Amino acid sequence: MKPSIVCAALFSFILLYGSAQSQQSRLVQKWATDTVLKVPESVYFDAKNKVLYVANIDGQPWEKDGKGSIGKVGLDGKIIATEWVTGLNAPKGMGVHNGKLYVADVDGIAVIDISQGKITNRISFDGAEGLNDISVDGKGVIYVSDSKTKKIHRVENGKATVFLENLNGPNGVLWNKSNLYITDAGGLYKVESNKSLTKLADGMEGGTDGIEAVGDGSFIVSCWAGAVWRVRPGSKEPLLDTREQKINSADIGYDPATKTVYVPTFWKNGIVAYTLQ
């Protein structure tokens, strides 16, 4: 082979390799809050009000001790209020619809009027034991996981029905573009119209937790033990691994406009913001 051809082939390989490398995703830290939050399990990005809501367990993960609260954090990482709304137990996942913040709280859902900053209603239903994550569709229908009973409940007009059952370890739920997605025992699944599950990826160890849609068909999935993944149908790539430092990554939030991922660190009592690149 002529030297010129060899050089051309080598140059093409370098370009292809560089392009493949450049397509790899990563998280770059933007800021971290002061560590004065109280066992933050979940963070929710409210685009309308330009604020973050933080679910503070402030105790053990499943105790009904009345110590839980919702905090408020600015998009610059400054804490607005450690305890904006009190009177919860062990709050976790959150969702917003029509000016109401819905919070999974052990065996019921607390409804917070955002403008008033107070709990105005509670939704309770039989059989709930370990409510974990929440997602609300455009019509106000709530989907909430129960990690203890291994079910997904559907709540419409205050009435709950079992939507999925006999799961292995459900946690994250996400309503996105007329479809429901769930995390279950290390995997991310799409729930089909007949309630069957289509696996998008598995093998994400450490307690699959939150789900967020990036907007290009991919998803960000957090694992409580301290890992964050980017998932595309049939593949996954690691974005963050803080397990060695014993820093948890619980139920994440996401701002698609700025590509910012908000990670609650649970026992480390803070939120860390990363830019998705």
C-alpha positions in Angstrom: 0.0 0.0 0.0 1.3 3.4 -0.9 2.3 5.7 2.0 -0.3 8.3 0.9 -3.0 5.7 1.1 -1.8 4.5 4.5 -1.8 8.1 5.8 -5.3 8.7 4.5 -6.6 5.5 6.1 -4.9 6.4 9.4 -6.3 9.9 9.3 -9.8 8.5 8.6 -9.5 6.2 11.6 -8.4 9.1 13.9 -11.4 11.1 12.7 -13.8 8.3 13.3 -12.3 7.5 16.7 -12.4 11.1 17.7 -16.0 11.4 16.7 -16.9 8.3 18.7 -15.1 9.7 21.7 -16.8 13.1 21.4 -20.2 11.4 21.5 -19.6 10.0 24.9 -21.7 11.7 27.6 -20.4 13.1 30.8 -21.5 15.2 33.8 -19.6 18.3 34.8 -20.3 19.8 38.2 -21.8 23.3 38.3 -22.4 23.8 42.0 -23.2 22.0 45.3 -25.5 23.3 48.0 -24.4 23.7 51.6 -24.9 20.5 53.5 -27.8 21.7 55.6 -30.6 19.8 53.9 -32.1 17.0 55.9 -31.6 13.6 54.1 -32.7 14.9 50.7 -34.2 11.9 48.8 -35.7 13.7 45.8 -35.3 16.9 43.9 -37.9 18.4 41.5 -37.2 21.1 38.9 -40.1 23.5 38.6 -39.6 25.3 35.3 -42.5 27.7 35.8 -41.4 29.0 39.2 -37.6 28.6 38.4 -36.9 26.8 41.7 -36.0 23.3 43.0 -38.1 21.5 45.5 -36.3 19.0 47.8 -37.9 16.2 49.7 -36.2 16.0 53.1 -36.7 12.7 54.9 -35.0 14.0 58.1 -34.9 10.6 59.7 -35.2 7.0 58.7 -36.5 6.3 55.1 -39.8 4.7 56.0 -40.7 6.1 59.5 -43.9 8.0 60.0 -42.4 10.4 62.5 -43.7 13.8 61.3 -40.2 15.1 60.8 -40.2 15.3 57.0 -40.3 18.5 55.0 -40.0 20.1 51.6 -37.1 22.5 51.0 -36.6 25.1 48.4 -33.3 25.7 46.5 -32.5 28.4 43.9 -31.2 27.4 40.5 -27.9 28.9 41.6 -27.6 26.4 44.4 -28.5 28.9 47.1 -30.9 27.4 49.7 -34.0 29.5 49.9 -35.6 27.5 52.7 -34.4 24.3 54.3 -38.0 23.6 55.5 -40.4 25.4 53.2 -43.3 23.1 54.0 -43.3 20.9 57.1 -45.7 18.2 58.5 -44.6 15.3 56.4 -43.1 11.9 57.4 -40.5 10.5 55.0 -41.3 12.4 51.7 -39.8 11.1 48.5 -40.8 11.6 44.8 -42.7 14.7 43.7 -44.7 15.9 40.7 -46.4 19.1 39.8 -49.8 19.8 38.1 -51.9 23.0 38.0 -50.1 24.7 40.8 -50.1 21.7 43.1 -47.0 19.8 44.3 -47.8 16.1 44.9 -45.5 14.3 47.3 -45.2 10.5 48.0 -45.2 10.2 51.7 -44.9 6.6 53.0 -48.6 5.4 52.7 -50.2 8.5 51.1 -49.8 11.5 48.9 -49.5 15.0 50.3 -50.9 17.8 48.1 -49.2 21.1 48.5 -50.6 24.4 47.2 -47.4 26.0 45.7 -48.7 29.6 46.0 -49.6 29.1 49.6 -46.7 26.9 50.6 -48.8 24.6 52.7 -50.4 21.1 52.6 -54.0 21.5 51.5 -55.0 17.8 51.0 -53.8 14.3 51.6 -54.7 11.3 49.4 -54.7 8.0 51.2 -55.6 4.6 49.9 -55.7 1.0 51.1 -52.6 -1.2 50.7 -50.0 1.5 50.3 -46.9 0.8 52.4 -43.8 2.3 50.8 -44.7 5.0 48.3 -41.6 6.2 46.5 -41.7 8.1 43.2 -44.4 10.1 41.5 -45.1 11.3 38.0 -48.2 13.2 36.8 -49.5 13.2 33.3 -51.0 16.2 31.4 -54.5 15.4 32.7 -53.5 15.3 36.3 -53.4 11.5 36.6 -50.8 10.4 39.2 -48.6 7.4 38.9 -46.9 6.4 42.1 -44.6 3.5 42.9 -44.8 1.4 46.0 -41.4 -0.2 46.6 -42.6 -2.3 49.5 -45.6 -3.9 47.9 -43.9 -3.9 44.5 -46.7 -2.2 42.7 -47.5 0.9 40.7 -50.7 2.8 41.6 -52.7 5.1 39.4 -54.6 7.9 41.1 -57.3 9.8 39.3 -59.7 12.3 40.9 -58.3 11.2 44.3 -59.1 7.5 43.7 -56.3 5.0 43.5 -56.2 1.7 41.6 -53.4 -0.8 41.2 -51.9 -0.2 37.7 -49.0 -2.7 37.8 -48.2 -5.4 40.3 -45.8 -8.4 40.8 -42.8 -6.3 40.1 -39.4 -6.9 41.6 -38.3 -3.6 43.0 -40.1 -0.6 41.5 -39.0 2.9 42.2 -38.7 5.6 39.5 -41.8 6.5 37.4 -41.9 8.9 34.5 -44.7 10.0 32.3 -43.2 11.2 29.1 -44.8 11.8 25.7 -47.9 9.7 26.4 -45.9 6.8 27.8 -45.0 5.6 31.2 -41.5 4.5 32.1 -40.4 2.7 35.3 -37.2 1.5 37.0 -37.5 -1.9 38.5 -34.6 -3.9 40.1 -31.7 -2.5 38.0 -33.6 -2.0 34.8 -35.4 0.8 32.9 -38.7 -0.3 31.2 -41.4 1.2 29.0 -44.9 0.3 30.0 -46.8 -0.7 26.9 -50.6 0.0 26.3 -51.3 -3.6 27.4 -49.2 -3.1 30.5 -46.5 -5.4 29.3 -42.9 -4.1 29.9 -40.3 -3.4 27.2 -36.8 -3.4 28.6 -34.7 -0.5 27.5 -31.6 -1.4 29.7 -30.7 -3.4 32.7 -27.6 -4.2 34.9 -27.7 -0.9 36.7 -26.8 -2.0 40.2 -27.3 -0.2 43.4 -31.0 0.4 43.5 -32.4 2.1 40.3 -34.1 5.2 41.5 -35.0 8.4 39.5 -35.7 8.7 35.7 -35.6 11.8 33.6 -36.0 12.2 29.8 -33.2 14.1 28.0 -35.4 14.9 25.0 -33.6 13.1 22.3 -35.0 9.6 23.1 -32.5 8.9 25.8 -33.0 8.9 29.6 -31.0 9.6 32.7 -31.3 7.0 35.4 -29.9 7.3 38.9 -29.0 4.5 41.3 -29.3 5.2 45.0 -26.0 3.7 45.9 -24.2 6.4 43.9 -24.3 6.0 40.1 -26.0 7.8 37.3 -26.5 6.4 33.8 -27.6 7.6 30.4 -29.8 5.1 28.8 -30.7 4.6 25.1 -32.9 1.7 24.0 -30.7 -1.3 24.2 -27.6 0.4 25.7 -26.4 2.4 28.6 -23.3 4.5 29.5 -22.1 5.6 32.9 -22.2 9.3 33.7 -21.3 9.4 37.4 -20.0 7.0 40.0 -19.6 8.2 43.6 -20.0 4.8 45.3 -16.3 4.7 46.4 -16.8 8.1 48.1 -20.0 6.8 49.7 -22.1 9.6 48.2 -25.6 8.5 47.2 -27.4 9.7 44.1 -31.1 9.4 44.8 -34.2 10.7 42.9 -32.8 13.1 40.4 -34.3 16.2 38.7 -33.5 17.6 35.3 -33.7 20.9 33.4 -33.8 20.2 29.7 -33.3 23.8 28.7 -29.9 24.0 30.4 -29.2 20.3 30.4 -28.7 20.4 34.2 -29.0 17.2 36.3 -29.8 17.8 40.0 -28.6 15.0 42.2 -29.7 14.6 45.9 -27.0 13.1 48.0 -29.2 11.6 50.7 -27.1 11.1 53.9 -24.6 13.8 52.7 -27.5 16.4 53.0 -26.9 18.3 49.8 -27.8 18.7 46.2 -25.2 18.7 43.5 -25.9 20.2 40.0 -24.1 18.8 36.9 -24.2 19.9 33.3 -24.9 17.0 30.9 -22.4 17.1 28.0 
